[in-house]
C-alpha cells in the first residue's frame, strides 16, 4: 500500500484567489495568473505523491473553467478522495469520476486523526486527538487540537498522514 497524503483548498482556476489579501495587506497567493498558481500546486502535489498513493483533498477543489480543471486534474498523481468543501460542485465532481470516494469527513482512529473541510467542534471528533482541516487558508486554526492543511500553509505540497498522526 502506498502513502496517504492530505491537502486542501487548491481552488484550481479561481481568479479571485489572486486578489485576496491577508490582514497585513499581503497577497494570500502571490501569483501573476491562475495558470501560474495551478502549475505550482500541480508541481507541489506531484513532487511527493506517487501513482499508488492515496490523496485526501479536504475540499474547495476548483472554482473556474471545468475544462481547464479536467485537464489539470488528470495530471495529478495518486488515487483521490474528496471531503466536500463549501465551494465544491458536488454533482459535477461526483459525476465526473474524479474521486474514488466522496464524503464529509474521514476518521483514522489508528492515527488519532479526523479529516474535514472546516474545523470541527472539539466534541465532534471524540474518536480522534486532532482535527486536520482546510477552509481557513492563511488564518490560524482554532485554539486546541487542530491542524490546517490549506495549500497556503503547506507551501503548496500535500502533507503525509504520518506527519499529522497523533497516536
PyMOL commands that set and color helices and strands:
alter all, ss='L'
color gray80, all
select helices_A, chain A and resi 15-18+34-48+66-73+90-95+109-111+122-124+151-153+161-164
alter helices_A, ss='H'
color red, helices_A
select strands_A, chain A and resi 4-7+54-57+79-83+101-103+105-108+113-116+130-133+146-148+159-160
alter strands_A, ss='S'
color yellow, strands_A
deselect
rebuild
show_as cartoon
